[in-house]
Amino acid sequence: MAKTKFQQKLIKGKFKPSPTAEREFYRALKKVAQNSGHIVEAHIDGVKLINEGAMQDALNKYAELITPWAERQANKMVEQVQRSNKRAYQNKAKALGVELKKEILTQGKQQSFTGAMVRALQAEHVKLIKSIPVEAGRRAQDLALKAAVEGRRATPDQATIDEIKKQLGLSTEVATSRAELIAVTETAKANAMINQARAQEVGSTHYRWHNSHDGAVRESHKKLRGKPIGDYIFSWDDPPTLDDGMTGNPGEFPRCRCFAEPIFDEVTNKKTLYKSKK
């Protein structure tokens, strides 16, 4: 039986994480980070915390106050990623034949491929947003405790105390940096999970790994077992263990900007088919 285009073709689309989703998600999280940092800094006096309990109470109340807003932001980000990924399939569907095109175009109505997975993603994002003020307070408490311990020494190290004071003064900057990490990592992770779910829903079992081809790419995301990682073909259900020991599909690692290019083909005879050492 002759293979259909559906079986033979490789989807060469823009399956990268949505830059718009990442940018807007970070913009929203940055506001939380700045407000959290301001609450912390309002309770700092040198290397001491003024009424530590009041500070943590204010941060906890703020985290609960933003819950409905955080839910909206999480939903917005995931929806943007879904739309971007769907467009990548739709733009290439014509080259893959009517069979795949129909399946892609009807997914918007079915939504069977996301369901619980999307809801879990959104819940995790809400949790991460609310953790920004809590973590800002915890960091300040740890630094203040470290300063107190140092101050009780017979000969306190003034350089250490000065550094702690500096770090406490950077509470807003550190919270903002964490917000940026969350935005980049979680947008990519959402894209990876949605891409995989959609690909498997329409019959893909394997993918090819792509990185961003710039100087910031991890070495383990450039080469695997001595070969360029893009030369391998991976199973969605058998993610590779990279040369640094981390296991996962592209986009599932902190700050990872790699993405998977779904394959619709018979791949069992490929010389570069990756198999884990399970």
N, C-alpha and C positions, 0 to 999 in steps of 0.2 A: 504494500500500500504506500503510495507516494506521500511524502511529508507535505503538510500544508505550510503556508507562510507562518502561521501561528507557531508551528513546531520549530521552524528553521531560524527565525530571525532573532537578532539581538536588538533590544531597545536601546538606542543611543540618544537618550534624552537628558534634560537638565534635572537630574535627581538630587541636586545639592540642596542643603537646608535653605529655606527661604530667608534671604537677607532682610526682607521687610519684617517678617515675623520676629527674627532675632533682634533687630534694631528697636522695634516697638516694645518688645518684651523687656529689653534692657532699660529703655526709657521709663517704663512703669516701675521696674524694680529699683531703679536708681532713686526714685522719689522715696521709697520705703527706706532705703539705705541712708539717705540724707537725714530724714526725720529721726531715724534710730540713732544715728551718730550725734545729732543735736541733743537728743534726750540724755545720752551718755555724757557728753561734754558739759552739759549743764550741771552735772553732779561731780565734776572733777575739780580738785584743788591740789595742784602740783602732782604728787604721786598718790594722793589719797582720794577716796570716794566720799562725797558728802551724802550721808543717809543712803547707804547702799540698798537698803530694803525699799525705799521710796523709788529709787532708780529702776530696780528690777520690776517693781509693781507697775510703774508707768510703761515700761517696755512690754510687759505681758498684756496690759490693757490695750495698748496700741496694736499688738499682734491680733488680738481678738476683734478689735474695732474694724480692722481692714479685711476681715474674712470675706464678706460679700463682694468687696472690690477685688480681692485676690482671686475669687472664683471667676469673676468676669474676665480678668486678665488672662488667667489660665485657659479658659474656654476660647478666648479670642486668639491666643497664640496657636493652639492646636487646630482651630478651624482654618487659620491662615496657612499652616503647614499642609493640611489636607487639601486645600484648594490648589496650592502650588504644586503638590505632588500629582494631583489629578490632571492638571494642565500638562505636566510632563508626559503622561501617558497619552492624553488626547492628541497632543501635537505630533506624536509618532505613530498613532494607531493606524493611519492610512497605509503606512508601509508594512504593517503586520497583517493586513487582511481583515475581512469583514467580521470573522469570528471573534477575534480579540477586541475589535472596535466596539462591537455590540456589548460585550461584557464590561468594558471600561465605561461606556456611556450610561449603562444602567446601574452602575455602582452607587451613583449619587442618590438613587431612589432606595436601593436595598440597604446600604450601610451595614450589611451583615459582617463585613470584614473588619470593622472597627469595634463597635459595641462596647463590651466590657473593657477592652484594652484601652480605648480612648478615655473612658471614664476613670480608669486607674491612673492614666497619665495625668489627667486634670487634677485628680486628688493629690497626687504626688507633687505637682507644681504648686498647689495651694499650700501644702505643708512646707515646701521650701521657701516660699515667699514669707510665710509667717515666722520662719526660723531666722530671718535676717535680724530683726530686733532682739530676739532672744540670744542669738550668738554674739551680737554686739555687746550686750550686757555681761555675758559670761566671759568674754575676752577682757573686758575692763576689770571684772572681779579678779581674774587670774593675775593680771598685771599689778593690781593694787596689792594683792597678797604677796606677790613676789617682791614688791618694794618694801612691804612691811617686814618680811623675813630678812631682807638685806639690811634694813635699817636697824635691826636688833643685833646685828653682828658687832663684835668688839671694835672692828675697824671696817665700817661699811665702805663698799666700793662706789665712790662717787660717780664714776663713769657708767656703772650699771644703773644707778639710780637716775642719772640724766637720760639714759637711753629709755628707761621705763616711762619717764615723764614725756619724752618725745613720742613714744608709741601710744600712750594714752591720748595725746593731743591729735593723733592721726585716726581716731575712732571712726570719723565720718569717711575718710579716704579708704580705710580697710573694709568697712561695710559696703562701700560702693564697689570696691574691687571684687568682693564676694558676690555682689549682685550681678556683675558682669560675667563672672565665671558661671553662675547659675543660668543666665540668659543664653550664653553661647552653648554650654553643655546640653541643656535641656531642650533647646530648639533642635539641635542636631540629633539628639536621642529620639525626640518625637518624630522627626523626619525619618529616621532609620526604622522605627517600629511601624509607622504608617506605610512606608514604602514596602517593607517586607510583607505586611499583611495584605496590601493590595496586590503585590506580585504573586503571592501564593494563591490568592483568591482566583486569579485568572490563569493559573496553571504553571507558574514559574517555580522551579525547584532549586535553581542555582543562580549565581550572580558573579560579576567581575568587580573587583575592588578598584576604586579610583581615589587618589589623593589630590590635594590642591596644587601639587607641583611647585611649591615655593620653599624658601629656607626654613619655614617654621614646622615643616612636616617631620614627625618623629622618624628616626632611622628605622624603627620596626614597622612603620607604615609605608616605608619605601621598598624594603626588601624582606623577604621571608625565605628562610632556608637557602639563602644565597642568590635568589632570583628576584627580579623586580616583582613587587606584590601584584601588579596588574597582569602578570603573565599567568597567574593561577585562576582557576575557576573554583568557587566555593559553594557548598550547599548551605542554604538558609538555615537548615536544622543542624548543621555541624560547623559552628563558627570556628575560625582558626585560633590556635594559640600562637601568638606572635613571638618573635625572637626575644622580646623583653619579658616573656612569661605571661602576659595579659591575654585573656581570651574574650573574643566578641566579634560581632559583625561591625562594619564601618559605621562610624557615627555614634557608637555606644560608649566611647571612652571620654574622659574629661578633656574638653577643648578640642576634640577630634573634629576635623572638617572634611573627613573622607566620606564617600558615599558609595552605595551599591548600585550597579547597573544591572537590572534584571535580565536574565537570559531565558529565552524560550527555544530550547534545542535539546537534542539528545547529546548528553555530555559524557556518557560513560566511557567513550573511547578517546577522550582528550588526554594527551600526555601530561597536561598541567593540572588535571583534576586534583584538588587538595583533599587529602584524607587525614583526619586527626589520628593521633597515636593512642586512642582510647583502648 
